[in-house]
Amino acid sequence: MKRILFVLVATLVLTLLGFIYVRQTSIKPKIDKIYSLADVAKHNSVDDCWLVIKGTVYDVTTYIPKHPGGQEILRGCGRDATELFATEGKPNGRPHPAKAEELLPSLEIGKLASY
C-alpha cells in the first residue's frame, strides 16, 4: 500500500513539474530589440507592415487580413500610429476596444528608440 501511494505521489509530482516546465518554455521571451522610426518606415506595405503604438513596435503584417476595420490598418504602416489607434483613425473617434489592446503583445517585436 505504501509503495502504491509513493508511486502515485511521485507520478503526480513529476507530472506537475513537467507541466510547469512546458508552460515556462512556451512563454514568449522578453523583447529587447530597439528600432528607430526610420527602421519602422521601411515596413510600410500590405506585405510588410510595422507600426508604433505608445513607443512599442509591432509587426501587424499577419493581422492585416483579420483586422475588423479592413484595410484601414494600412494607414498606420511604417509610422507612429499611436493617435490612429487611440481614435480608431477617425477625428474625435473612440479608442480601439480592449480586445485590440489584448492582441498587441502577440505582435510586439521591439521598442522605439528614444521614446
C-alpha positions as CSV (number, residue, x, y, z in Angstrom):
1,M,0.0,0.0,0.0
2,K,2.8,2.4,0.8
3,R,4.5,1.6,-2.4
4,I,1.4,2.4,-4.4
5,L,0.9,5.7,-2.6
6,F,4.6,6.6,-3.2
7,V,4.2,5.8,-6.9
8,L,1.0,7.9,-7.2
9,V,2.6,10.9,-5.4
10,A,5.8,10.6,-7.4
11,T,3.8,10.5,-10.7
12,L,1.7,13.5,-9.6
13,V,4.9,15.5,-8.7
14,L,6.6,14.6,-12.0
15,T,3.5,15.5,-14.0
16,L,3.3,18.8,-12.2
17,L,6.9,19.6,-12.8
18,G,6.6,18.6,-16.5
19,F,3.6,20.9,-16.8
20,I,5.5,23.8,-15.2
21,Y,8.5,23.3,-17.5
22,V,6.4,23.2,-20.7
23,R,4.4,26.3,-19.6
24,Q,7.6,28.3,-18.9
25,T,9.3,27.3,-22.1
26,S,6.3,28.3,-24.1
27,I,6.2,31.9,-22.7
28,K,7.3,34.5,-25.2
29,P,10.7,35.8,-24.2
30,K,11.1,39.5,-23.4
31,I,12.0,41.5,-26.5
32,D,15.0,43.8,-26.2
33,K,15.2,44.9,-29.8
34,I,15.3,48.7,-30.4
35,Y,14.2,50.3,-33.6
36,S,14.3,53.8,-35.0
37,L,11.4,55.4,-36.7
38,A,13.5,55.2,-39.9
39,D,13.6,51.4,-39.4
40,V,9.8,51.3,-39.0
41,A,9.3,53.5,-42.0
42,K,10.8,50.8,-44.3
43,H,7.9,48.4,-43.4
44,N,5.0,50.3,-44.9
45,S,3.1,48.0,-47.2
46,V,0.4,45.3,-47.1
47,D,3.1,42.7,-47.4
48,D,5.3,44.1,-44.6
49,C,3.6,46.3,-42.1
50,W,5.2,47.6,-38.9
51,L,3.7,50.3,-36.8
52,V,4.4,52.0,-33.5
53,I,1.9,52.4,-30.7
54,K,3.0,54.2,-27.5
55,G,6.7,53.6,-28.1
56,T,6.3,49.9,-28.9
57,V,7.0,48.4,-32.4
58,Y,4.5,45.9,-33.8
59,D,4.7,43.7,-36.9
60,V,1.0,43.6,-37.9
61,T,1.5,42.0,-41.3
62,T,-0.1,38.7,-40.5
63,Y,-3.0,40.5,-38.8
64,I,-4.0,42.7,-41.7
65,P,-6.5,40.2,-43.2
66,K,-8.1,39.7,-39.8
67,H,-8.4,43.4,-39.0
68,P,-12.1,44.2,-38.3
69,G,-11.6,47.7,-40.0
70,G,-10.3,46.0,-43.1
71,Q,-7.5,47.9,-44.9
72,E,-7.8,50.9,-42.5
73,I,-4.9,49.4,-40.6
74,L,-2.6,50.1,-43.6
75,R,-2.8,53.8,-42.7
76,G,-0.6,53.1,-39.7
77,C,2.1,51.1,-41.6
78,G,5.6,52.4,-41.3
79,R,4.8,55.1,-38.8
80,D,3.8,56.0,-35.3
81,A,0.2,55.0,-35.2
82,T,-0.5,55.9,-31.6
83,E,-3.0,58.6,-32.5
84,L,-4.7,56.4,-35.1
85,F,-5.0,53.6,-32.5
86,A,-6.3,55.9,-29.9
87,T,-9.1,57.2,-32.1
88,E,-9.7,54.3,-34.5
89,G,-8.3,56.6,-37.1
90,K,-11.3,59.0,-37.0
91,P,-11.3,62.6,-35.9
92,N,-13.0,62.6,-32.4
93,G,-13.2,58.8,-32.7
94,R,-13.3,56.3,-29.9
95,P,-10.3,54.2,-28.8
96,H,-9.9,50.7,-30.0
97,P,-11.7,48.0,-27.9
98,A,-10.0,46.2,-25.1
99,K,-9.7,43.1,-27.4
100,A,-7.3,45.1,-29.6
101,E,-5.2,46.1,-26.6
102,E,-5.0,42.4,-25.6
103,L,-3.8,41.4,-29.1
104,L,-0.9,43.8,-29.2
105,P,1.6,41.8,-27.1
106,S,1.5,38.9,-29.5
107,L,2.5,41.2,-32.4
108,E,5.3,43.1,-30.5
109,I,8.8,43.0,-32.0
110,G,10.6,45.7,-30.0
111,K,10.7,49.2,-28.7
112,L,11.1,52.6,-30.4
113,A,14.4,54.3,-29.8
114,S,14.3,57.4,-27.6
115,Y,10.6,57.2,-26.8
